[in-house]
């Protein structure tokens, strides 16, 4: 499958068109380099203290940590990104009057790690017949 890649000048409607077609979209450089540098700099001390995972699903050579908002001010810029919020409004808005941030997690995949098993995160919501979207994931690669 080919995933659509857009530039950071893309509109929310262009991103939504790609999501509707492909199930996801890549938007290059959506966060500025200084913001991403700040996040990396702030999280590095935590990564050094974070152990590798202990399971096939989470990885044996992968580090994961949460509570990023408390660890880096730059994460505020990521979660309040207008394009991401516009996508969230469009996708989640028809199903609810408001939504909230469920999780922030940094993941560092180290050399030698195997691919994670393909899975759907929305299986967290056992509502039977699915009528709309219950969650949106935003990933920031750096």
N, C-alpha and C positions, 0 to 999 in steps of 0.2 A: 504494500500500500504506500502510496506517495502522500506525504503530509504537506499541505500548503504552507509555504513560508511567506510571510508578509514583512514589510519594512515597518519601522516604528511610526511612520506617518500614516499608517492604515487607519481607517475609521472603525468604530465599533461594528457598524453594519458589515464591513468587509470581513472582519474577524468572525462575526456570527455566520455569515454565508459559508465560510470555510468549515466552521464547527458543525453546522448543519449537514454539510456534505461529507466531511472526513471524520467527524467525531472529536477533532482537536485542531489546533492551529499553532504554528510557531510564529512569534513576532520577534524579529531581531532587534536587539539593543533597546528593548522597551524601557529598561531602567538605565540611567546614565552610568558611565564608567565610574565616576566618583562615588555614586551610591553603592555600586557593587563592590568597589574597593573597600569602602567603609565597612560593609557587611562582612567581607572576607577578613579584614583586619580585626574586627571585633569578635568574630567567631573562632578565629584560629586558636586562641588560648584554651577555649572550651573543647575544640576538636582534639587537641593534644592530650586532654584528660579523659576523653570519651573512649571507652573500650569498643572493640569490634563486636558485631552482632554474634549471637550464639544460636543461629538456626538457619536452615536452608532458605526459608522465605525472606527473612530480614538480611541474610548474608553473613558469611563468616569473615569477610574482608570488607565490611561496610560499617561505617560509623553513623549513628543517628542521634540527634539531640533535639529537644523541643524547647519551648518557652523562648523563642527567638526575639520576641518583642522586648523582653526584659534584658536581652543580651546585646542588642544592637539597635541604635536609633534608626539606622538605615533601613531596618525591616519595616518601620512605619511607612516609609516611602513606597515600599513594595506592596504592602497590603492596602494602601490608599491610592494606588495607581489608578488614574481616571479611566484608562482603557479597560483594565481588569474589572473595576467597579461597574462600568457600563455593560460589560458582558454579563456580570453577575445579575445586574438589574434585569436585563433582557431574558436571561435563562431562568432565574429563580423567581423574579417578580410575579409572573402569572400564577405561581403556586402559593404565594405567601404575602403577608403584609410587611414582613421584615425578615432579615436573615442575619446570621452572626458568623464570626470567624470561629471555626471549630478547632483548628490545629495549625501550628507553625512548626515546621521540622526542617532541619538541615541534614542533608545526607551526603556523605563523602564515600564514594565507591572507590576502593583501593585496587591496585593492580592485582590481577589474578581472580577477581570476583566473577562468579558465573551470573548469567542473566537471571533476573527475578522472574518467577512464574507470572505469566500474563494473568491479570485478575481485574475484576470490577470493584472499585471502592464503594459503589452504591449498594452493594450487598449488605452493607451495614444497616440498611433501612428495610426491615422485613415487612413491607406493607402489602404483600400480595401482588395483585396486578398493578403494574407500574403505570401511573398516569402523570407524566411529566418528570422533570428533573428535581432531585432532592439535594444535589450538591454539585459544586464546581471546584475542580482542582486547578490551581495555578502553580506552575513550576518555574523556577528561575534558575537557569543553567549558567554556570560561570566557570 
